[in-house]
């Protein structure tokens, strides 16, 4: 609704569409890789006669023997459905949140441009010394728009805070586990390649969320910069105090919270990568201790 009412000139629309197209392209590449993997393993099952060379799409299936039909097909179907289901929930949740953040960022960009354009219109050549009533109407529209955005950001934050916490923790566990698994299997094996792909996909999605979270904060702070850059010298003191109130309110930038613990930003991504490396080293150390114990016995 705000997009229709306030963004008549289409500020930020091109950037918003570019970001949405980029995310759509990433989703298409991800699912194309998955489908190619599934089709390739099934074709290998049909062509290769040796059951010992049949490969599962993700990892080896240990519940029952898959070296003969229909066990292999059942395990293959389970891998396909389970992977598609889990990855779809994970990916679409991340890209939905990213889309909401992009739209909020665009709305703050719209407000920034609206402030500049409306102030120039109020102080046009035909009205070099605008009355306080004109300035009051200008301030009223800015405050109304800004308040609507703050309320919208609060609603999005309340809806996504818990989901972001689950996403961050799940990403941490997934990346550390995939990194560890890629180091214990042969590097040229299919399992190692899949683990590396899984790790890169999760890291990329988390970086996208963190980057857009930082962009949202920057866009909300630009509202204060737009107010400060107005030519308010010599205008009514009440108008200047109103601008000061808007600038003070913008000192608290808009953020999306990660479960109420911290704000979604590049700092969260950095913390996740450091924690991932720490957990990975713990797993490696435990494995080395187990290997040493087995060799000594």
N, C-alpha and C positions, 0 to 999 in steps of 0.2 A: 504493500500500500504506500509506504514511504517512497519507494522507488518510482511510483507513478506520479505522486503528488509533488515531490521535491526535485526529481531528476529530469526535468523537462528537456534540458540541453544535453542529457546523456553523458555527464561527467563520469569518468571511470568505467563506462560501459565496455569500452574496447579491452581494457586491462582485465576486467572481470570475465569477459567472454574468452580471452586468451587463456586465462588460468583454468577455466572450466574445460576448455578443449584440451589443454595439456593433461589434466587429470583423467579425462576420458581416454586420451591416447595411452596413458600409463595402464589403465584398466584393460584396454584392448590388448596391449603387448603382454600383460601378465596372463590373461586367459588364453591368448594364442599359444604362449609357451606351455601352459598346462595341457591344453588339448593336443598339441603336438607331442607332448610327452606320453599322454594316454594312448594316442593312436599308434605311436612308435612302438610302445611296449606290446600292444596287442598284435601289431603286424609281426613283431619279432616272435611272438608266441605261435603265430600261424605259419611263418616261414621256417623258423628253426625247428628241427626235429628233436634235438637233444634237450630233454626237460631240465637238465642242470644249467643250461644257458638261458632259461627263461628269467626275465627280470620284472620285478614289481615296479609300479610307477614311482613310489616314494621310497620305502624301505622294505627290508625283508619281512615276510609275514611268518610269525613263529607259532601261531595257534594250532596250525595243522600243516601237513605236508602239501606243498603246492607244485610238486613235480609231475602231477597227472591231472587230467580233467575229471570232474568239473571243479576240483578244488582251486586250481589256478584262476579260473574265471570268477569264482565266488570271491576270492581274495582281491582280484583286480577290480571287481565291481565295488567292493567295500572301500578300497583305497580311493577310487574315483569319487564316489558319493561323499565320503567323509571329508576328503580334501576340498572338494568344491564347496561343500556346506560350510566348513570352518573358514576357508579363505574368503568366501563371499560375505559372511557375517563380519569378518575382520576388516576387509577392504572397504565395503560399502559403509560401514560405520565410520571409518576414518575419513573417507572422501565426503560423506555427508557433513561431518563436523568441519572439514576444510572448506566445503562450499558455503556453510553458514558464516564462517570467519571471513571469507572473501567478500560475501555480501555485506557484512557489517563494516568491513574496511572501506568498501565502496560508498556506503552511506555516510561515513565520516568524511570521506573525500568530497562527497556532494555537499555536505554542510560547510566545509571549508571554502569551496568555490562559491556557494550561495552567499556567504558572509561578504566576500570580496565584491561580487557583482551587485548585490542589493545595496551595499554601502555606496558604491559608485553611482548607482541609480538615484539614491536618496540625495547625494551631494552632487547632482549634475550641474551643468552650466546654467540651467534655468533656475536653479535653486542653490546658490552658492552657500547660503547660510540657512541650513534647514532648521525648522522649528523643533522644539522639544517633542511635540506630538509626532512629527515624522520620525524622529530618532527613537521615540518610545515604541512606535509601531515596528520599527526595524529590530529593536532589541527584543520585543515580544515574540516576533516570528523566529528569531535565532534561538531564544530560550525554549520555545515550544518544540522546535525541531531537535535541539540538543537533549531535552528531557525525554522526548520520545525514543531517541537512540539509546540513552542510558537505560531506560526501562526495557527496551528490546534486548540490549546486551545482558541485562540482569536475567531476563527470562531464558535466553540461550544458555547462559552460564549455569543456571539452576537445572536445566535439562541435560547438560553435557558434562557436568563436573564429575559425577561418579563414573560415567562411561570413559572419560579421559583417564581417570585413575586406573581403571581396569586395563585400558589400552597401554598405558605406560608400563605397568607391572608385567602384563603379558608380553610386551615387546622385549623387556629386559630378560625375562626367562627364555623366550624363544631365541633371541640372538645368542645368548650365552650357551644354550644347549646346542644350537646349530653349529656354532663355532667349535665347541668341544667335539661334537660328533664328526665334523669335517677333519679333525686332526687325528682321530683314532682309526679311521678307515683309510685305505689307499687313496692318495690324492687324485689318481687318474680314474677312479671308479665313479660309477653313476651316482652312488650315494653321496660322495664328497661334492660333486657338482651341484646336486640338488640342495644339499645343506648350505652351500655358499650362495646359491640363488635365493633360498629362503631367508638367509641372513640379510642379504642386500635388499630384498623386497621390504622386509620389516624396517630396516634402518631408513630406507628411502621414505616410507610412509610416515615414520615418526619425525623425520627431518622436515617434511612438508608441513605437518601440523605445527611443529615448533616455529618454523619460519613464518607461517601465516599468523600465528599468535603474536609474534613480535611485530609484524606489520600492522596488526590491529592496534596495538599500543601506540605505535608511531603515528598512525592516522588520527587517533583520538587526541594526541598531544598537538597535532598540527592545527587543531581548532584554536588553541590558545595562541599559537603563532600568528594565525590569520587575524585574530582580534588585536594583537599587539601591533601588527603592521598597518592597521587602519590609521588614516590621517585624522586623529581625534583631537589634535592640538587646537585649542580655541573654541571647541564645541562645549555644549552645556556640561557643567560639572556632574550633574546627575547621570548623564549618558556615560561619562568617563567612569564613574563609580560602577555603573552596570557592567561595562566592559571588564572592569577589574574583577567583579564577582564571577563572570564567565571564565576569565583566565585562572582564577583561583580554583574553580571547580575542575578545570581541565588538568590541574596538577596531579589529580588522581587518574591515571590513564585507564582505559578500558582493557580488561584482561579476561581470559577464560581460566577458571580455576581447575587445577588437577586434584579433584576430590577435596578441596578446601585446604590442602597442604601447601601448595605453591602455585605460581602462575605459569601458564603455558607460554614458553619462550625458548629461545636458543639455549639458555642456561639449563633448562630441563633436558634438552637433547644431550648437552655435554655431560650432565650428571649421569644420564642413562648409559652413555658410552663408557664412562669411567667405571660405573658399577658393573656393567657387562664384562669388562676386562677383569675386574676383581673376582667375580664369580667364576669366570673361565679359568683363571689361575688357580682358584680353590679346587675346581674339578680336576684340573691337570695334576695338581699336587697330590690329591687323593688317589688318582690313578697310578702315579709314580710310586706312592707308598705301597699300594696293593701289588704292583708288579715286583717291587723289591722284596716284599714279604713272600710272594710265591717263589721267587728265585732262591731265597735263603732256605726255604723248606724243601 
